Amino acid sequence: MLGDHATGRRDMSTTSESDTVFGSGTAVLDPLPHGTADAAEFERWRTATRGQVLHELELFLEGAHVEALWEAGAGDVLSQYVLGGKCLRSTFMYLGWLCGAEPDPAALRAAAALELLHAFALLQDDVMDEGGLRHGAVAAHLRLSARHRERGLPGSASRFGMSAATLLGDMCLVWAEQMLRRSGVRADALARVWDRYDAMRIELAVGQFADLSNDVRTAPTEQSVLAIARAKSGNYTVRRPLELGAALAGCPDTTLRVLGAYGTRIGEAFQLRDDLLGIFGSATTTGKPENSDLGQRKATSVMVVALALADTAARRELSGLLRRPALDAAALSRCRCLIAESGAPQHVEAMIDDRVEAATRVLATAPLVRDRIAALGQMALQCTARTS
């Protein structure tokens, strides 16, 4: 994997950057299951596609030639953030492409670039939220801080870790565009996505900015919380990747509108599921600390709904707990109990079901062949499932 790249990089010194296409170019891509909504068959396709995405990312990073990262012991941190996820965004972008074109290694490489953009967002998010875990391992800024201390370097280890993680994220942001630009997709096709790509990145940053002050103790409304979640996560996970892939493939506006409507609903359902897992999910399931949302007093849909639905006594107790400087294990457990008793989990589950059903109705009108509709239906179920 990435930790061994110091001896596995390709010599690209004789190739100009503008002509370089990263990746093997010889990948044999699995076709979508033909005309079926069988979950097991689709999962095999998704697993194979994720493996191809990760392979392309590894090849790209081998050619990045940033020796200082490996010398500083940051190679495995990069691996954790770039290669440790489920590849939802790249899968959705590639599905967008398949809505208008046939399987293509260059399009897959272009979609894989979104995993580098996602790594950038996660690295920033963990620094801003002082997160402790990511993908089931210690967060980047903490790992880099520990290595600073182990080497006995001067200065603040904590500040070094946060700064190094931020810079690593900056590199991923640059690499994401570079990998997309040098994916091998034709220039005229790429020209159709740049405005959308820029808009997605700004939307993500604006959502992150709003999230800085997104605290349940300020009593935000459910609509404001959903708007932040939509910008920060939902759109950027489903809708925008789908639209990027479809635009890349030259899909007509009618297809883009259907994918946008589907993507908005599934993106919201995805974030609502993430909000539930943020309160009740285990670290094994989420890869994040079990107290992340409660401990940070995040104003998620679950928290806002719980405060709205709870009776007066329960609302007063929950609000009092959330105003404490810190929450110990007993306080966290009591918060979860009060949230569960309010009926918020069932309410949010119903919100998820409503959005998945609405997205399914949208797909019924989609001008797409049957296997594409079936694949989008399966992705809707998989990325909003209780164990996602």
N, C-alpha and C positions, 0 to 999 in steps of 0.2 A: 504494500500500500504506500501511502505518501511518505512514511517515515524512512523508506529506503530509496528515495528518489535521487540521493546524491550520487549513486552509482548507476542509475537507470535513465538518465536524461538523454534525449536524442540530440545529435549535433545538427543545428539548423543554421549555422553561421553562414552558409553559402546561399541561403534563400532569403529574398527580400520579404519584409513584413507584409507588404501589400499583396504578395502572391501566395503567402503561406495559408494552407488550409490545415487546421489541426484535426487530428483523428485519423483513423485507418482508411476510411473511404471504401472499405471492403466489407463492412458489416452486413450480415444477412438478417434482415429485420423480420420478426414474426408478424404475419398478417393478423388483423383482428378476427376473432371468431366470427364465422359467416352467419349473419342473420339470426343470432341467438342471444338470449339474455341469461345464459347459464353462468352462474356465479363462479363456479370452480374453473370453467374454461376461460372466463375473462380474467380471473386472478392469475392464471398461468401466463396469460399475455402480459398483464401488468408487471408481474415479477420479471419476466424476460426483458421487458422494455426498461425497467429500472436498472437491471444489470447492464444493459447497453449504455444507458445514460451515465452510469458510474464509470464504465470503461472509457467513454469519451472524456469525462472529466479528468480521469487519471492521466490520459494521454495529453490533454491540454496542460495540466499542471506540470507534467514532466518537461514540457517545452518552455515553461515560464522562466527558467534560469534565474531564480532568486535564491542564490546560495546562502545568503545571510539568514534566511528563515530557518533553514535546516541547521546551520551552524549555531543558531540561537535556541535550537530545540523546539521550534514552533511547527515543524512538519506534521507531527501527530495531532496538534491542535487544529491545524488546517484540515486534516483528514476527518476529524471529529465533526466539524461544522459543515464541510462540503459534501462528505460522503456518508454521513450518519443518518440522514432523514429518509422519509418515505418517497421523495421525488414526486409529490403531488403536483407542483407547479409545472414541472417539465412534462409530466404526463398529460396535464390538461392542455398545455401548449401544443404538444404533438397531436393530441386528439383534434384540436382546432385545425391543424394542418390536414389531418386525414379527412376532415369534413369537406375538403375541396381538392385533395390531391392524393396520390398513391404513396405508400411507404417510401421513405427516402433518407439515407444516412445523413445527408447534409441538414435536412430539416430536424432530424433527431439531435444533431450537434447544436443546432440553433436553440432548440428547446432546452437542452442540457445547460445552456448558459444561465437559465433562470435559477439553477441551484447555486451558482456563485452569487447571484444577486440576493438570494435567500440567506446565504451564509453571511453576507454583509449585514443584512437586517438583523439576524440573530446575534451577531457579535456586538453590534451597537445596542441592541435591546438588553443584553445581559449586563453590559457596562452601565447603562442608564438605570436599570432596575436592581443592580447589584445582585443579579441572579447567582444561584449556587450550583445548579446543575443544568446541563444541556445534553440532550440525547443520552441520558443516563450516566454521563461522566461529569467530572468537575468542570465548571465553566472556564472559558479561556482566560479571562483576566486573573482568576484565582490560580490556575495552573502556571501561568507566566510569572505571577508574583512569587509563587513557591520556587520556581527555578532561579529567579533573581536572588532569593535568600540562600538557596543551596550553593550558589556559586560565590557567595560572599561579596556581591557587588555593592558599591557605595550607593547611597541615596535610598529613597523610599521604595520598598518592594511593591507596596500596594499601588503607588502611583505609576510605577513602571508597568505593572500588569495591566492596568486600565489603559494606559497610553499604547502599549504594545498591541492589545486586543483591538483598540480603535484603528490603529494603523493597518493591522491585518484585515480588518473590515474594509478599509479604504482600498486595499489591493484587490479584494474580492469584487468591489464595485467596478473598478477599472477592468479587471479580467472578464467580468460578465459581458460588458459591451464588446470587449476585444474578441471573446469567443463567438459571440453572435455575429460580429462583422466578418470574422474569418472562418465561419462554419462551412463555407462552400456553397451556400445558397446564393442564387443569382442576385446581382446588384439591384436590378429592377424590382425584385421581390422584397429585398431588404428595405428599399426606399419606401415601401408601403407601411412599414412598421415603426420607423423611427419616431414619428410624432406620438404614436400610441405608447411606445416604450418610454419616451421622456415623460409623458403625462402620468404613466403608472408610477414612475420613480418619484415624481413630485407628490403624487397622491399618497404614496407610502410615507414620505418624509413628513407631510402635513399631518397625517394620522399619528405618527410617532410623536410629533411636537404636541399635538392635542393630548396625547396620552400622558405626557409629563405631569399634567395637572389633573389627571383623571382619578380623583380620590373619592371614595364612597362617602367620606365624612363631609363633603361639600354638597351632598344631596342632589346629584345630577338627575335629570329625567331619563326615563328609559329610552326615549328617542335620541337624546344626545349621546348616550352610551352606545347605542346601535350605530349611530353615524360614525363615531370614532372607530368602532370595530370594523365597520364596512370599509373605511379608508385604509386602516392600518393592516387588516388581515384578510377580510372576506373577498374584496375585489381583487386584491393582489394574489390571492391563492387560486381563485377559480375564474372569475369573469375576464380579467385582463389577460392572463395567459391564453385562454381560449380565443379571445379576440386577436391576440398577436399571431397565433398559429393560423387562424383562418385568414387574416389579412395577408400573411406571408404566402399562403396558398392561392390568393386571388379570389377568395369566396365573394359572392355578390352581397350587397347590402342586406338583402332579406335574410341571408344566413347569419350575417354578423348580428343583426337585431335579435334573432332567435337565440343565438348563443349568449348574447349579452343579457337577455331576460332570464335565461336558464342560469347563467353564471352568477347573476346578482342574488337570486334566491338560494342557490346552493352555497354560495360564499357566506351568506348570512347564517344559514343552517350550520355550516362548518364552524363558524365562530361561536354560535350558541352552544354547540357541542363542546367546543374547547372551554367555554365558560363553565359548563357543568363539570368537566374533568378537572378544571382548575380548583374547584372546591372539593369534589368527592373522588377524583381519580387518584390512583397510586402513582408513586414515582416510577414504578416499573412500566406502567401504561403510558405516562406522559413524557417520561425522561426529564421531568422538572421537579423541583422540590414540592412536596405535598402541601406546604403552607404558603406557596408563592403568591397566590391571589389574596388570600386572607391576610397574610403577613405584611403585604405591601398595601393593603387597604384598597385594592383595585376596584374601581366602580365597574363591575361587569354586569351583564344582564341578570345573572342569578342573584347578585347582591341587591341590585335595585328592585327587582321584583319581590324579593324576600321582605325588604323593608316596607314595600307597598302593601303586601298581602298580610303581613303579621298583625296579630291583634296588638292593642296598645301596650300591654305589659311586655310582650315578647319583643316588640319593636324597641321599646325603651332599653331592655336588657341587651339586645344585640347592638344597638347604637353605643351603649356604654362600654361594651367589650371592645368595639372597634376604635374607640377613642383612647384606649390604653396605649402607653408608649410602646409596649411589646406584648405579644401574645404567647404564653407558654402552651404546653401540650393540652392542659386542661381547658384553657380558654379557647383554643382552636377547636377542640372537641365540642365544647358547648356552642360555639358559633355554628358549626355544622349541624348540630341537633336543632337549633332554632331555625336555621334556614330550611332544613328538611320539614320541620313541623309547620312552617308557613305555607307549604304547598308550592313553593317556587320551583322545585325540580320538575314537578308534573306540569306546571304552567310553561316552563321553558321547553320541556319535551314536546308539548303540544305546538309550540311555536316552530320547532324543528320540523315536525310532521307536516304542518301547514305549508312550509316553504318547499319541502321535498315534493309534496303533492302538486303544488303550483308549478314547480319546475317540470314535473312529469307531464302536466297538461301542456306546457309550452312545447315540450319535445314532440307531443302528438301532432303538432302543426308544423314541425320542422321539415324543410325541403331537403331531407337527407336520406341516404340509403339506410336500410334496416339495421345493418351491423353497426353503423355510427350511432344511431339512436339508442341501440341496445347498450353500446359501450358507455355512452353518456349516462344512461340510466343506472348502470352498475357503478360508475364513479360517484354518482349522487348518493347511492346507498353506502358505499364503502367509506367515503370521507365524512359522512355524518353518523356513522354507526356508533353505538355506545362504547366500543373499545378502540375507536380510532385515535 
